[in-house]
Amino acid sequence: FTTGCLVEPVAVAMHCLGRGKIQKGDTVLILGAGAIGLLIAQAVRWGGAEKIIMSDVAPERLALAEKFGANQVIDSGKEDLIRTIQERYGEGGVDVVYDAASVGPTFSQAVHVVKSGGRVINVGEAAKPVELERDLLGREIELTGSRQYTREDFTKALEVISTGEFPLDQVPIRYYPLSRYTEAFDTALNDKAVMRVMFTPQEE
């Protein structure tokens, strides 16, 4: 049952893989190390990406990013992400950026660190309007969105899960009986170290 509950978010990640047009050897930056961001890291690694960088402001999520195979993690609440990326990878060192946080600052960061002619994929849904960055035009950056999945993405998700290529046993899940639903929702909203909350109706 636990694995079955994770098929849907893995399908989201597989859809993101396709939208990013990942090539073998790519360097990929993922902004936001939540559940979807971490699974995107697995998907792009499976798709051929060589280096995966992940950023977040929550230390708990950055620790998870390291467990999920990120080559580098950046605490963007403490470090200047743009400067850190440019110093380590150079001006054109990032081929694809996934914005899995979808707020004004992350969209700006994505556009400024991706290479000219690179791709920025917006995965989250911004709660507020985001300003268009002029660099999109001058550096011919490809901007696209990725939302949900297709039937084919579910098929791919089942394939990678059945072969054990995604470390789903490392996904931090908290289990609750239905009688503790208030506690369960509080955990889902506030505990940054938990990726998914699962109800177990058969247990009390």
C-alpha positions in Angstrom: 0.0 0.0 0.0 2.8 2.4 0.8 4.5 1.9 -2.6 1.1 2.3 -4.3 0.6 5.7 -2.6 3.9 6.9 -4.1 3.1 6.0 -7.7 1.3 9.3 -8.3 4.1 11.6 -7.2 6.7 9.5 -9.1 4.5 9.9 -12.2 4.7 13.7 -11.6 8.5 13.4 -11.5 8.6 11.4 -14.7 6.5 14.0 -16.5 9.0 16.6 -15.3 11.8 14.5 -16.8 10.1 14.7 -20.2 9.4 18.4 -20.0 13.0 19.1 -19.1 14.3 17.2 -22.2 17.1 15.9 -20.1 20.2 14.7 -22.0 23.0 12.4 -20.8 25.6 14.4 -18.9 23.4 17.4 -18.1 23.8 19.5 -14.9 20.5 20.1 -13.3 19.5 22.5 -10.5 16.3 21.8 -8.5 14.9 24.7 -6.5 12.9 23.3 -3.6 13.6 20.0 -1.9 10.1 19.0 -1.0 8.6 15.6 -2.0 8.3 16.5 -5.7 11.7 18.1 -5.9 13.3 15.0 -4.4 11.6 12.7 -6.8 12.5 14.9 -9.7 16.1 14.4 -8.6 15.7 10.7 -8.9 13.9 11.0 -12.3 16.6 13.2 -13.9 19.3 10.9 -12.6 17.5 8.0 -14.1 17.2 10.0 -17.3 20.9 10.6 -17.6 21.7 13.8 -15.7 25.3 13.7 -14.4 25.2 16.4 -11.7 22.3 17.3 -9.5 22.2 20.4 -7.4 19.4 21.1 -4.9 18.5 24.2 -2.9 16.1 24.9 -0.1 15.9 26.9 3.1 15.0 24.0 5.4 18.0 22.0 6.8 15.8 18.9 7.2 15.0 18.9 3.5 18.6 19.5 2.5 19.6 16.5 4.5 17.0 14.5 2.6 18.4 15.8 -0.7 21.8 14.4 0.2 20.2 11.0 1.0 18.4 11.2 -2.4 21.7 11.6 -4.2 22.2 15.3 -4.8 25.8 16.1 -5.7 25.5 19.4 -4.0 23.0 21.1 -1.7 22.7 24.8 -1.1 21.0 26.5 1.8 19.6 29.4 -0.1 18.5 31.1 3.1 22.1 31.4 4.1 24.0 31.5 0.8 23.7 33.6 -2.3 22.6 30.9 -4.6 23.4 32.7 -7.9 26.9 33.5 -6.7 27.5 30.0 -5.4 26.4 28.4 -8.7 28.4 30.7 -10.8 31.6 30.3 -8.8 31.4 26.5 -8.8 29.9 25.8 -12.3 30.6 28.9 -14.3 28.2 31.2 -16.2 26.9 28.4 -18.5 27.3 25.4 -16.2 23.6 24.6 -15.5 21.7 23.1 -18.4 18.2 22.7 -16.8 16.6 24.3 -13.8 13.4 22.9 -12.1 11.6 25.5 -10.0 9.7 23.3 -7.6 9.2 26.2 -5.1 7.5 28.6 -7.5 7.9 31.9 -5.8 9.3 35.2 -7.1 12.9 34.8 -5.8 13.2 31.2 -7.1 12.0 32.1 -10.6 14.5 35.0 -10.8 17.3 32.6 -9.5 16.4 30.0 -12.2 16.6 32.5 -15.0 19.9 34.0 -13.8 21.8 30.7 -13.3 20.7 28.6 -16.3 22.9 28.7 -19.3 22.0 30.7 -22.5 19.6 28.5 -24.5 18.9 26.4 -21.4 15.6 25.4 -20.0 13.6 26.5 -16.9 10.7 24.2 -15.9 8.2 25.6 -13.5 6.7 22.8 -11.4 4.9 24.5 -8.5 2.0 26.8 -8.7 2.9 30.4 -7.8 0.5 31.9 -5.2 1.4 35.4 -6.4 2.2 36.8 -9.8 5.8 36.5 -10.9 7.6 39.2 -12.9 8.9 38.3 -16.4 12.7 38.3 -16.4 14.2 40.0 -19.4 17.0 37.5 -19.6 14.5 35.0 -21.0 14.6 36.9 -24.2 18.2 38.1 -24.4 19.6 34.7 -23.6 17.0 32.7 -25.4 16.0 30.7 -22.4 13.2 28.2 -22.9 10.5 28.5 -20.2 7.9 25.8 -19.8 5.6 24.4 -17.2 5.0 20.9 -15.9 1.8 20.0 -14.3 0.6 16.5 -13.2 1.2 13.6 -15.6 -0.1 11.5 -18.5 -1.1 7.9 -18.7 2.3 7.2 -20.1 4.0 8.8 -17.1 2.1 6.4 -14.8 3.4 3.5 -16.9 7.0 4.8 -16.6 6.5 5.3 -12.9 5.4 1.7 -12.4 8.3 0.5 -14.4 11.0 2.4 -12.4 9.4 1.5 -9.1 9.1 -2.2 -10.0 12.8 -2.4 -11.0 13.8 -0.7 -7.7 15.5 2.2 -9.4 13.9 4.8 -7.1 14.8 4.4 -3.4 11.3 4.7 -2.2 12.2 2.9 1.0 14.0 6.1 2.0 11.0 8.3 1.6 10.2 9.6 5.1 6.5 8.7 5.7 4.6 9.2 8.9 1.7 6.8 9.5 -1.5 7.7 11.4 -4.8 5.9 12.2 -7.9 7.9 11.1 -8.7 8.8 14.8 -5.5 11.0 14.8 -6.4 12.9 11.7 -5.7 16.3 13.4 -2.2 15.3 14.3 -1.7 13.9 10.8 -2.6 17.1 9.0 -0.5 19.2 11.4 2.5 17.0 10.5 1.8 17.3 6.8 1.7 21.1 7.1 4.6 21.7 9.5 7.1 18.9 9.6 9.7 19.6 7.0 11.4 16.2 7.6 8.3 14.2 6.5 7.6 13.9 2.8 4.2 12.1 3.0 1.6 11.3 5.6 -0.4 8.1 5.2 -3.6 7.1 6.9 -3.9 3.4 8.0 -7.6 2.9 8.6 -7.2 -0.6 9.7 -5.1 0.5 12.8 -6.1 2.3 15.9 
